[in-house]
Amino acid sequence: METLLICYASRDGQAAKIAERVAAGCTGGVVLRCDLRRHQPDAAELANASAIVVIAAVRYGRHLPEAEHLLQREAAMLQRKPLALVSVNLSARKPGKDNAGGNVYLGKWLARHRLQPALAAAFAGRLDYPRYRWFDRLMIRMIMAMSGGPTDPATVVEYTDWTAVDRFATLVGRLGAQRPRM
């Protein structure tokens, strides 16, 4: 039976919600979820997976360190497996910013790790100023002001395109059937 390993790094919960939605959309095999903040999969767990998905939120211009650690530590293994990468960032809320060519965070992430995944996407996250700590709220408001986004500290907006996430999940579900690269 095919095994799909979905690894995710989330701070405010949106990347985790996206990981759950992708997992729910994948049928026909075993789907394992791994919160990278709590557990880094070992080489055996990665080797036993038919395909691997890495979903990571961006914070202050960088993907979360636990996702970075996985990609650095297991680079060789990830080159041999069908791989899907998802960047969760607020830049993806704008048209054309949902792929590696249009999303600077995703493009740089792929280049930095020299990855050529079978699938790569960027999904917009959730903007929830009231939930953020004081410093995070201040920094995100500055970033949103520079990018033309909302700055009202009472703003709560879920930008995630769940239909696009569902389409992505369908594609991910087919990854396990691909033959690993040797």
C-alpha positions as MATLAB code, in Angstrom:
seq = 'METLLICYASRDGQAAKIAERVAAGCTGGVVLRCDLRRHQPDAAELANASAIVVIAAVRYGRHLPEAEHLLQREAAMLQRKPLALVSVNLSARKPGKDNAGGNVYLGKWLARHRLQPALAAAFAGRLDYPRYRWFDRLMIRMIMAMSGGPTDPATVVEYTDWTAVDRFATLVGRLGAQRPRM';
ca = [
       0.000    0.000    0.000;
       1.231    3.485   -0.869;
       2.232    5.758    2.025;
       2.137    9.539    1.753;
       4.076   11.505    4.380;
       2.870   15.072    4.899;
       5.322   17.146    6.945;
       4.282   20.643    7.980;
       5.643   23.640    9.855;
       3.077   26.079   11.208;
       3.065   28.900   13.747;
      -0.453   30.279   13.653;
      -2.170   27.126   12.439;
      -2.918   27.860    8.785;
      -0.180   25.615    7.357;
      -1.467   22.861    9.670;
      -5.025   23.399    8.362;
      -3.737   23.201    4.792;
      -1.862   19.981    5.634;
      -5.057   18.488    7.084;
      -7.029   19.459    3.977;
      -4.398   17.947    1.677;
      -4.397   14.763    3.778;
      -8.189   14.549    3.645;
      -8.113   14.914   -0.142;
      -5.692   12.035   -0.661;
      -7.358    8.651   -0.920;
      -6.238    5.158   -1.801;
      -3.353    4.778    0.596;
      -1.991    5.546    4.023;
      -1.501    9.230    4.851;
       0.819   10.111    7.722;
       1.058   13.643    9.080;
       4.117   14.995   10.838;
       4.199   18.304   12.732;
       7.840   19.278   12.244;
       7.823   21.427   15.354;
       7.227   18.285   17.432;
       8.980   15.608   15.408;
      11.540   15.478   12.594;
      11.046   12.288   10.568;
      14.061   10.021   10.515;
      15.611    8.433    7.433;
      13.550    5.242    7.841;
      10.247    7.142    7.980;
      11.194    9.058    4.840;
      12.422    5.916    3.069;
       9.140    4.107    3.796;
       7.076    6.896    2.242;
       6.015    6.547   -1.382;
       5.847   10.331   -1.663;
       6.596   13.279    0.617;
       4.847   16.617    1.009;
       6.469   19.524    2.868;
       4.200   22.433    3.805;
       5.779   25.412    5.544;
       4.627   28.833    6.614;
       6.739   31.930    6.012;
       7.567   34.172    8.932;
       9.470   37.425    8.407;
      10.523   36.476    4.899;
      11.760   32.941    5.650;
      10.211   29.518    5.848;
      10.030   28.181    9.377;
      13.315   26.708   10.635;
      11.983   23.215   11.261;
      11.076   22.884    7.565;
      14.440   24.306    6.565;
      16.144   21.761    8.814;
      14.288   18.856    7.187;
      15.138   20.034    3.672;
      18.813   20.501    4.526;
      19.213   17.291    6.515;
      17.412   15.026    4.061;
      18.293   16.674    0.742;
      19.586   13.476   -0.859;
      16.525   11.446    0.141;
      14.145   14.158   -1.056;
      15.818   14.187   -4.481;
      14.951   10.487   -4.917;
      11.303   10.596   -3.830;
       8.245   12.135   -5.461;
       8.107   15.438   -3.589;
       5.571   18.237   -3.275;
       6.383   21.578   -1.640;
       3.939   24.197   -0.393;
       4.835   27.671    0.804;
       2.164   29.339    2.937;
       2.539   33.109    2.809;
       0.440   36.228    2.535;
       2.060   37.252   -0.762;
       0.160   34.378   -2.362;
      -3.067   36.321   -1.786;
      -2.349   38.260   -4.988;
      -3.105   36.882   -8.465;
      -0.163   35.093  -10.080;
       1.689   34.648   -6.775;
       0.688   31.013   -6.292;
       3.579   29.350   -8.153;
       7.389   29.293   -8.156;
       7.607   31.784  -11.007;
       5.395   34.353   -9.308;
       5.988   33.790   -5.614;
       9.361   35.044   -4.458;
       9.345   32.949   -1.278;
       8.631   29.706   -3.101;
      11.103   30.485   -5.903;
      13.911   31.258   -3.459;
      13.085   28.187   -1.370;
      13.400   25.888   -4.376;
      16.627   27.559   -5.510;
      18.216   27.556   -2.037;
      17.694   23.820   -1.631;
      18.237   22.997   -5.320;
      14.963   21.104   -5.370;
      12.923   20.088   -8.377;
       9.731   18.786   -6.803;
       7.016   17.040   -8.767;
       4.617   19.689   -7.416;
       5.203   23.140   -5.964;
       2.609   25.697   -4.925;
       2.107   28.732   -2.752;
      -1.109   29.219   -0.823;
      -2.143   32.351    0.965;
      -2.484   32.077    4.690;
      -4.660   33.814    7.228;
      -4.179   37.346    8.491;
      -5.319   37.540   12.107;
      -3.959   40.669   13.784;
      -5.845   40.243   17.107;
      -4.222   36.823   17.607;
      -0.638   38.000   17.085;
       1.698   39.090   19.837;
       2.445   42.806   19.947;
       5.754   42.593   18.046;
       4.397   40.217   15.387;
       1.377   42.452   14.853;
       3.653   45.479   14.402;
       5.969   43.711   11.948;
       3.161   42.167    9.895;
       1.375   45.533    9.698;
       4.587   47.062    8.324;
       4.932   44.286    5.754;
       1.279   44.598    4.756;
       1.611   48.384    4.416;
       4.538   47.912    2.037;
       2.645   45.307   -0.004;
      -0.693   47.095   -0.147;
      -2.494   44.846    2.316;
      -4.791   45.666    5.233;
      -3.194   47.294    8.267;
      -6.179   47.760   10.597;
      -5.175   45.904   13.788;
      -8.698   44.436   14.067;
      -8.454   42.732   10.647;
      -9.011   38.999   10.351;
      -8.987   37.617    6.797;
      -8.568   34.057    5.616;
      -6.974   34.328    2.175;
      -6.524   30.586    1.596;
      -8.119   29.418   -1.658;
      -9.510   26.098   -0.452;
     -10.575   25.087   -3.953;
      -6.950   25.408   -5.073;
      -5.843   23.389   -2.029;
      -8.326   20.656   -2.980;
      -6.998   20.593   -6.575;
      -3.466   20.340   -5.196;
      -4.511   17.473   -2.890;
      -5.852   15.557   -5.888;
      -2.477   15.929   -7.612;
      -0.630   14.939   -4.437;
      -2.755   11.806   -4.199;
      -1.287   10.684   -7.523;
       2.324   11.224   -6.424;
       2.644    7.938   -4.565;
       2.090    6.024   -7.799;
       5.178    7.636   -9.351;
       8.388    5.650   -9.361;
      11.149    7.046   -7.115;
      14.171    8.519   -8.864;
      17.367    6.568   -8.341;
];
